[in-house]
Amino acid sequence: MNTEPRNAELEHEVAASRAWADGRTIFIELHDHRIIGFPANRFQRLRDASDKELEEVSVEVNGYALRWENLDEDLTVNGILAGHFQLPPETEETTP
């Protein structure tokens, strides 16, 4: 049985300090200075977006979410870190 208060969980969640796109890859710098990246093609709206649209990413909700206003897309940092992607990775067979 977990006796820690729910707020203790939030203290262990990882937050982003900045985010950017480099080509078709989205990068997140976390508050602990780790940098992670993921392919835009793992989310439908990002997959269909132009490179310019991908560059318009912002960090929201005190670092717990990424937002693309023009695409109406929001992703949580913890979801990305947990590998909760919307689409499977592309392979040579699935690449158009």
Secondary structure as a PSIPRED ss2 file (coil, helix, strand):
# PSIPRED VFORMAT (PSIPRED V4.0)

   1 M C   1.000  0.000  0.000
   2 N C   1.000  0.000  0.000
   3 T C   1.000  0.000  0.000
   4 E C   1.000  0.000  0.000
   5 P C   1.000  0.000  0.000
   6 R H   0.000  1.000  0.000
   7 N H   0.000  1.000  0.000
   8 A H   0.000  1.000  0.000
   9 E H   0.000  1.000  0.000
  10 L H   0.000  1.000  0.000
  11 E H   0.000  1.000  0.000
  12 H C   1.000  0.000  0.000
  13 E C   1.000  0.000  0.000
  14 V C   1.000  0.000  0.000
  15 A C   1.000  0.000  0.000
  16 A E   0.000  0.000  1.000
  17 S E   0.000  0.000  1.000
  18 R E   0.000  0.000  1.000
  19 A E   0.000  0.000  1.000
  20 W E   0.000  0.000  1.000
  21 A E   0.000  0.000  1.000
  22 D E   0.000  0.000  1.000
  23 G C   1.000  0.000  0.000
  24 R C   1.000  0.000  0.000
  25 T E   0.000  0.000  1.000
  26 I E   0.000  0.000  1.000
  27 F E   0.000  0.000  1.000
  28 I E   0.000  0.000  1.000
  29 E E   0.000  0.000  1.000
  30 L E   0.000  0.000  1.000
  31 H C   1.000  0.000  0.000
  32 D C   1.000  0.000  0.000
  33 H C   1.000  0.000  0.000
  34 R C   1.000  0.000  0.000
  35 I E   0.000  0.000  1.000
  36 I E   0.000  0.000  1.000
  37 G E   0.000  0.000  1.000
  38 F E   0.000  0.000  1.000
  39 P E   0.000  0.000  1.000
  40 A H   0.000  1.000  0.000
  41 N H   0.000  1.000  0.000
  42 R H   0.000  1.000  0.000
  43 F C   1.000  0.000  0.000
  44 Q H   0.000  1.000  0.000
  45 R H   0.000  1.000  0.000
  46 L H   0.000  1.000  0.000
  47 R H   0.000  1.000  0.000
  48 D C   1.000  0.000  0.000
  49 A C   1.000  0.000  0.000
  50 S C   1.000  0.000  0.000
  51 D H   0.000  1.000  0.000
  52 K H   0.000  1.000  0.000
  53 E H   0.000  1.000  0.000
  54 L H   0.000  1.000  0.000
  55 E C   1.000  0.000  0.000
  56 E C   1.000  0.000  0.000
  57 V C   1.000  0.000  0.000
  58 S E   0.000  0.000  1.000
  59 V E   0.000  0.000  1.000
  60 E E   0.000  0.000  1.000
  61 V H   0.000  1.000  0.000
  62 N H   0.000  1.000  0.000
  63 G H   0.000  1.000  0.000
  64 Y C   1.000  0.000  0.000
  65 A E   0.000  0.000  1.000
  66 L E   0.000  0.000  1.000
  67 R E   0.000  0.000  1.000
  68 W E   0.000  0.000  1.000
  69 E H   0.000  1.000  0.000
  70 N H   0.000  1.000  0.000
  71 L H   0.000  1.000  0.000
  72 D C   1.000  0.000  0.000
  73 E E   0.000  0.000  1.000
  74 D E   0.000  0.000  1.000
  75 L E   0.000  0.000  1.000
  76 T E   0.000  0.000  1.000
  77 V H   0.000  1.000  0.000
  78 N H   0.000  1.000  0.000
  79 G H   0.000  1.000  0.000
  80 I H   0.000  1.000  0.000
  81 L H   0.000  1.000  0.000
  82 A C   1.000  0.000  0.000
  83 G C   1.000  0.000  0.000
  84 H C   1.000  0.000  0.000
  85 F C   1.000  0.000  0.000
  86 Q C   1.000  0.000  0.000
  87 L C   1.000  0.000  0.000
  88 P C   1.000  0.000  0.000
  89 P C   1.000  0.000  0.000
  90 E C   1.000  0.000  0.000
  91 T C   1.000  0.000  0.000
  92 E C   1.000  0.000  0.000
  93 E C   1.000  0.000  0.000
  94 T C   1.000  0.000  0.000
  95 T C   1.000  0.000  0.000
  96 P C   1.000  0.000  0.000
